Amino acid sequence: MFKVNDNYLKLPGSYLFSTIGKKVKAYKEANPDKEVISLGIGDVTQPLAPAIIDSLHKAVDEMAVKETFKGYAPDLGYEFLRSAIAKNDYAARGADIAIDEIFVSDGAKCDSGNIQEIFSVDNKIAVCDPVYPVYVDTNVMAGRTGTYDPNTELWSDVIYMPCKADNNFAPEIPKETPDIIYLCFPNNPTGATIKKDQLQEWVDYANKVGAVIIYDAAYEAYISEDDVPHTIYECDGAKTCAIELKSFSKNAGFTGTRLGYAVVPKDLKASDGTSLNALWARRHGTKFNGAPYIIQRAGEAVYSEEGKKQTAEQIAYYMNNAKIIKEGLAEAGFTVSGGVNAPYIWLKTIEGMSSWDFFDYLLENANIVGTPGSGFGPSGEGYFRLTAFGTYENTLEAVKRIKAL
Ligand SMILES: *Cc1c(COP(=O)(O)O)cnc(C)c1O
């Protein structure tokens, strides 16, 4: 009789977003006359920009013609897309990334979950708390996290780096030395960022102790402040210690079309000299058969003059929502952060209310759905995440309702 990978059985049961879904469904069924607004969405709502749609159409037509039809894409991605990435996301920021250091994928969730495969199960991971759940869960599946304590909601073999108001939601160098450090800036869920000199400290630290940083830059396009790094490779020495993950989901609306990439520099080597670039290429070639041609053409269009302009307008739309939420909640007396370099607003719940109590309170009294901070980790307790991905009209209405509470 077969047996399952029992690491999967260690995963704690109820998943944050399914619990929210159930609660909202039950509320709507009991209160059919109420108009519920979600500010909990972690997904874009604006349609794909016209320049992207044009490019998609063209690529679809090419697929219908014998001479231009495309079968399997190259393992690492088409060169037209990788050169656009190297030029716009790196060279333009003073970072020298070669195209064979860029691995096109179907999104940053897969990459952030899969990248741990190339590291030993003995490696110790460090994560921010609160955190995007994929990092820890995929390490649980790999058997790297030890045992789970349901009371503290912490894993015995994971190094947690609390991110709270007293450190401006920026992790501090941990006491225990990790092998793999997950960092995500601008951050989901807190919306916080760190400055370039702070990121440089992490790069210096990783190089010193021989750790690798997995840098999730999914929200890079939302950065509005000058001294916030757009890529970890703006920091000196990052090419010997960091992997960067990027996504076309949040900057260009590809959540449904799927496109992302990982940068694994050739200078990044394990202590025995093994090249991580070569290992990831091997893994990619074995387990991934390429992002679709038409989607890679759509991705290329994001870097066209029109594409840049149109996606910047969409980001400005979301960030206007962020400003409305942040300012409105501050006026209503809430302690709020984020929302400046990220589409996420992180607020403190009403004094004495847990994250889930506040979820129920907001749903029942303002008919607004958000995300309890404790769902992202124990240091998120007492906090709540609102997102700017809704419509302008719904955002205004939601803020009005919260102010009226
Ligand atoms: C949305 C998000 C991603 C992107 O995921 P895709 O698979 O590219 O859609 C990655 N990391 C974080 C932290 C995110 O919030």
The ligand as an SDF file (V2000), in Angstrom:
LIG
                    3D

 15 15  0  0  0  0  0  0  0  0999 V2000
    1.1420   38.0360   -5.4180 C   0  0  0  0  0  0  0  0  0  0  0  0
    2.4640   37.6380   -4.8660 C   0  0  0  0  0  0  0  0  0  0  0  0
    3.3770   36.9390   -5.6410 C   0  0  0  0  0  0  0  0  0  0  0  0
    3.1030   36.7010   -7.1090 C   0  0  0  0  0  0  0  0  0  0  0  0
    2.5930   35.5020   -7.4130 O   0  0  0  0  0  0  0  0  0  0  0  0
    2.3480   35.0620   -8.9100 P   0  0  0  0  0  0  0  0  0  0  0  0
    2.4450   33.5880   -8.7960 O   0  0  0  0  0  0  0  0  0  0  0  0
    3.4260   35.6190   -9.7880 O   0  0  0  0  0  0  0  0  0  0  0  0
    0.9960   35.5360   -9.3130 O   0  0  0  0  0  0  0  0  0  0  0  0
    4.5960   36.5930   -5.1060 C   0  0  0  0  0  0  0  0  0  0  0  0
    4.9260   36.9420   -3.8590 N   0  0  0  0  0  0  0  0  0  0  0  0
    4.0950   37.6420   -3.0820 C   0  0  0  0  0  0  0  0  0  0  0  0
    4.5230   38.0470   -1.7370 C   0  0  0  0  0  0  0  0  0  0  0  0
    2.8280   37.9980   -3.5560 C   0  0  0  0  0  0  0  0  0  0  0  0
    1.9940   38.6700   -2.7770 O   0  0  0  0  0  0  0  0  0  0  0  0
  1  2  1  0
  2  3  1  0
  2 14  2  0
  3  4  1  0
  3 10  2  0
  4  5  1  0
  5  6  1  0
  6  7  2  0
  6  8  1  0
  6  9  1  0
 10 11  1  0
 11 12  2  0
 12 13  1  0
 12 14  1  0
 14 15  1  0
M  END
$$$$
